Amino acid sequence: MLKLLPLAILTALLKPAQAGLAHFEKTAYGDFSKKYNQAVSFYQSGEYQKAIALYNQILLLRLNPSDIHYNLGLAWLEEKNMDQAKKNFEMAVQFNLEDYEASMQLAHSLKRENHKEDAVDAYTKALEVNPELHEAHYDLALVMVDLKHFDKAHEHFAKALAISPDLYEAWNDWGILYDQEGRRDEARQCYLKSLNLRNDFFFAAYNLGLSYKNTREFQHALKYYKIAHELQPEHLETLVSLGTICNHLGKFETTIEYSSTLLARYPESIQGLYNLANARFGLGQNLDALNVYEMILEKKNDIPEIYNNMGIVALEMQKTDLAAAYYERALTLRPDYISALGNLGWARYLQGRISEAIQFTSQAVISRQNDPVLHYNLGLFYLEEGNLEQAIQNYSKASKTSPRDPSALKDLQSAMEFASNRDHFEEIIQKFFVESTEVSEGKQPNTEQ
């Protein structure tokens, strides 16, 4: 982030009554003061080209040119001529190595032009003259992050905040660095420090919500996203995250509220529609959910997650053939889509196509070898096929992760009513579920949030 010198400092630097003028009074050039004051006046009134012309005339007098080059650099910045500004700031530093303001402006210009290593040198020179420049430490920390010199970035964040502990933006940026390194506790402490210093600082609240969301601590995430939403009610990503989190927490009505607000402001938001569809499904409004998913496909028809979720909804509506078609479409778009492979395996089982059920579920297991649902399903499919050995192997694997799963038991008992090999089913129940005292109301497939 480019931080120009504060206006008060710029004004002071540009005032003609400066210590530097003592040098000018010793010269024989009587028109210097007039030219200098006129150049300053042009700059302050926004007539930057006129100021530049006069400063260049002053340079021809061959006086101490450091301040003139510095002011020329400022004027070229206003004219958005970065190359020329950089040249003048470089000259200012050459003529006065103690001019840390010129080193700072040079560093800013180099950073803008993406000359990061050179910017580091310029910031370092400014700090050699004035080690207490908190803004130099702060900017240097940001450059070090860009260069992936993270230890140095931490060092300069710490120095900047030791000098000026109230830099709420620096606390927030330091938190981002900690988050990127997976150091969540330190990151959240930084964000909280930032938010405590400035309770209307949106990004600190937003980053706290994001940090907790990334670790699936949804209650904490909801708390801080709500604060962010109060600060910026129409912020797109905040509204999306609020909808997603409320779906995870089963607060489907609240998701609908946030999604409606989002879609009123951003009607083309696919993520807003996605959250809305998932909330409708969570409330058991299956036809409405399908309709919203269809709205997404009208905007973008190549998202495999949409087809997978539509298959789950269709299966809940007992439309097995339709569900299978949706899963197949998802797999056409992404052949290694694990959830769709497992779901298609279950649909094929319900269609009585056991060998295909085994085929698709086995493909899913290759990438998700410790998924108990997939192994329970495979065990059931092998039982239906009469392969007791494979059934036992899969139930053993599933039982290690999720012992005596009541949903798996219910599936077994339902299948056993129509099975010719009841003895095999009873053996599996005796071996893996004998201690189970509870049977669930059935498996509820999860849409992908």
Secondary structure as UniProt FT lines:
FT   HELIX           7..14
FT   TURN            19..20
FT   HELIX           21..25
FT   TURN            30..31
FT   HELIX           32..44
FT   TURN            45..46
FT   HELIX           48..59
FT   TURN            60..62
FT   HELIX           66..78
FT   TURN            79..80
FT   HELIX           82..95
FT   TURN            97..98
FT   HELIX           100..112
FT   TURN            113..114
FT   HELIX           116..129
FT   TURN            131..132
FT   HELIX           134..146
FT   TURN            147..148
FT   HELIX           150..163
FT   TURN            165..166
FT   HELIX           168..180
FT   TURN            181..182
FT   HELIX           184..197
FT   TURN            199..200
FT   HELIX           202..214
FT   TURN            215..216
FT   HELIX           218..231
FT   TURN            233..234
FT   HELIX           236..248
FT   TURN            249..250
FT   HELIX           252..265
FT   TURN            267..268
FT   HELIX           270..282
FT   TURN            283..284
FT   HELIX           286..299
FT   HELIX           304..316
FT   TURN            317..318
FT   HELIX           320..333
FT   TURN            335..336
FT   HELIX           338..350
FT   TURN            351..352
FT   HELIX           354..367
FT   TURN            369..370
FT   HELIX           372..385
FT   HELIX           388..401
FT   TURN            403..404
FT   HELIX           406..416
FT   TURN            417..418
FT   HELIX           422..432
FT   TURN            434..435
//
